[in-house]
Amino acid sequence: MTIAPALVVSWIWSANAAWLLMCTTAGIYLNYEFFHLCCHLKESAFVRTMPFINTIRRHHKAHPQPGDHDGEELQI
């Protein structure tokens, strides 16, 4: 998904900037997926005591999206 913008950045600026764009995009995506996974984990000491994760879990429960896993937690 970031290959086309990376090619443009590489052509305009440099290959290093293109790699930085691709790595940053991948890192942001993985960060999002980690926090979304934490929203669906069972209640445990880790998710209860980590301040930002707990805030995201409360926000996720308060603002469900249509068709979002039927409101069930993942059984991990």
VENHU-V625821 format. One record per backbone hydrogen bond with DSSP energy under -0.5 kcal/mol. CO is the residue of the C=O (numbers start at 1). NH is the residue of the N-H. Records with the same first field share a line. If there is no record, write none. Layout:
# VENHU-V625821
CO=NH / NH
This chain:
# VENHU-V625821
2=6
3=7
4=8
5=9
6=10
7=11
8=12
9=13 / 14
14=18
15=19
16=20
17=21
18=22
19=23
20=24
21=25
22=26
23=27
24=28
25=29
26=30
27=31
28=32
29=33
30=34
31=35
32=36
33=37
34=38
35=39
36=40
37=40 / 41
38=41
40=74
44=48
45=49
46=50
49=51
50=54
51=55
52=56
53=57
54=58
55=59
56=60
57=61
58=62
59=63
65=68
67=69
68=71
69=72
74=76
